[in-house]
Amino acid sequence: RTMTSCDAPSSETSWSMSWSDARAAQYLKYHGFHRQAGDSALPELEIMVQGHDEEGGHTWYKLQCALLRPGAPRSEWCTRKRLGTLRTDLHDQLKLALGEEEYDEYFAQTPFAHRGGIPGTTARLEEWFGVLARTVSSGELAQHLIVHILHFIDTPYIHCTLVARLKEP
């Protein structure tokens, strides 16, 4: 079981990360997302918003995440993101990549949080991330979008070249 702490702010992740097709395929395979849509053996992603903390004049939303892969131990981790980062680097980019019509197929009944962190923000984020997790788990999204979503939420991953370097004397 993998667990990381929510005590320290996570790195702010860029949506436009450029991975080779081979590295993206390896990343998806590692997490069990190399199968086709409708395959009952796809992993199940969970993302729950566990409230927020105020730090340095900013509000950090805590995301408790889990990945359940058939035949593998449950992987759990926690990350923290600011509302602006959730909006610009995940929501807005996902909406742009999907297009208005396809985005609405998934999220029309679950609007994203309003700007400014007004009351009800955590509840809206919880609902929106629930839909996002179910959509990723369904296998219906393009694989490059799944890579970016998993990377954005800081899904634990040790690239095989890093493992090889760690084994070096």
C-alpha positions in Angstrom: 0.0 0.0 0.0 1.4 3.4 -1.0 0.7 6.4 1.1 1.9 10.0 0.9 1.3 12.8 3.3 -1.1 15.7 2.8 1.0 17.8 5.2 3.2 19.5 2.6 1.9 21.3 -0.4 2.1 19.2 -3.6 4.1 20.3 -6.6 2.0 22.5 -8.9 1.6 20.2 -12.0 1.6 21.5 -15.5 -1.0 20.1 -17.8 1.2 20.4 -20.8 3.7 17.9 -19.7 5.3 16.3 -22.7 5.8 12.6 -22.5 6.7 10.3 -25.3 4.1 7.8 -26.4 6.2 5.0 -25.1 6.5 6.6 -21.6 2.8 7.4 -21.5 1.9 3.8 -22.5 4.3 2.5 -19.8 2.7 4.8 -17.2 -0.8 3.7 -18.1 0.2 0.0 -18.1 1.8 0.5 -14.6 -1.5 1.8 -13.3 -3.6 -0.8 -15.2 -5.1 1.5 -17.8 -3.7 -0.2 -20.9 -7.0 -2.1 -21.6 -9.9 -1.0 -23.8 -13.1 0.7 -22.6 -15.8 -1.7 -21.3 -13.1 -4.1 -20.0 -14.2 -5.2 -16.6 -10.6 -5.5 -15.4 -10.0 -1.7 -15.6 -8.8 -0.1 -12.3 -11.1 2.0 -10.2 -10.0 5.5 -9.3 -11.3 7.2 -6.2 -10.9 10.9 -5.5 -12.5 12.4 -2.4 -12.1 16.0 -1.2 -11.2 15.8 2.5 -11.7 19.5 3.3 -9.2 22.2 3.1 -6.4 24.0 5.0 -5.4 27.6 5.1 -1.7 28.1 4.7 0.3 31.2 3.7 -2.8 33.1 2.9 -4.0 30.4 0.5 -6.6 27.6 0.7 -5.3 24.2 0.0 -7.9 21.5 -0.9 -7.0 18.0 0.3 -7.6 15.2 -2.2 -7.6 11.6 -0.8 -7.0 9.3 -3.7 -7.0 5.6 -4.2 -6.5 3.2 -7.2 -7.8 -0.3 -7.0 -6.3 -2.5 -9.7 -7.5 -6.0 -10.2 -4.9 -8.4 -8.7 -2.9 -5.6 -7.1 -2.8 -4.1 -3.6 -4.9 -0.9 -3.1 -2.8 2.2 -3.6 -3.7 5.2 -1.6 -2.2 8.7 -1.5 -3.1 12.2 -0.6 -2.3 15.5 -2.3 -3.2 19.1 -1.9 -4.0 21.7 -4.5 -5.1 25.3 -4.6 -8.5 26.0 -6.1 -6.9 28.1 -8.9 -4.7 25.2 -9.8 -7.6 22.8 -9.8 -9.5 25.1 -12.1 -6.8 26.2 -14.6 -4.6 23.1 -14.7 -7.3 20.4 -14.5 -10.9 21.6 -15.0 -10.2 24.2 -17.8 -7.7 22.0 -19.6 -10.0 19.0 -19.5 -12.9 21.0 -20.8 -10.7 22.4 -23.6 -9.4 18.9 -24.5 -12.9 17.3 -24.5 -14.7 20.2 -26.1 -17.9 21.8 -24.7 -20.3 19.0 -25.9 -18.3 16.0 -24.7 -17.4 17.8 -21.4 -21.2 18.4 -20.8 -21.9 14.7 -21.4 -19.9 13.9 -18.2 -20.2 17.1 -16.1 -23.4 19.0 -17.1 -25.1 17.9 -13.8 -22.0 18.5 -11.7 -20.7 22.1 -12.1 -17.2 22.9 -11.0 -16.7 25.1 -7.9 -17.2 28.8 -8.1 -14.2 31.2 -8.0 -13.2 32.6 -4.7 -13.7 29.6 -2.4 -17.2 30.6 -1.3 -19.2 28.4 1.0 -20.1 25.2 -0.8 -16.8 24.9 -2.7 -15.7 21.7 -1.0 -19.0 20.0 -1.7 -18.9 21.1 -5.3 -15.4 19.8 -5.7 -16.3 16.5 -4.0 -19.1 15.9 -6.5 -17.0 17.0 -9.5 -14.1 14.8 -8.5 -16.5 11.9 -8.0 -17.6 12.2 -11.6 -14.0 12.7 -12.8 -13.0 9.5 -11.0 -15.9 7.5 -12.4 -15.1 8.8 -15.9 -11.5 7.8 -15.7 -12.4 4.4 -14.3 -14.8 3.8 -17.2 -12.0 3.9 -19.7 -14.0 6.3 -21.9 -11.4 9.1 -21.9 -8.5 9.3 -24.3 -5.4 7.8 -22.9 -3.4 11.0 -23.0 -6.1 12.6 -20.8 -5.9 9.7 -18.3 -2.1 10.2 -18.1 -2.5 13.9 -17.4 -5.3 13.4 -14.8 -3.3 10.7 -12.9 -0.2 12.8 -13.0 -2.1 15.9 -11.9 -3.4 14.2 -8.8 0.2 13.0 -8.0 -0.5 9.3 -8.5 2.5 7.4 -7.1 4.8 6.1 -9.9 8.4 5.0 -10.0 9.7 5.0 -13.5 11.8 2.0 -14.3 14.9 4.1 -15.1 14.6 5.7 -11.7 14.5 2.3 -10.1 17.6 1.3 -12.1 19.4 4.4 -10.8 18.4 3.7 -7.2 20.0 0.3 -7.5 23.3 1.7 -8.7 26.1 1.8 -6.2 
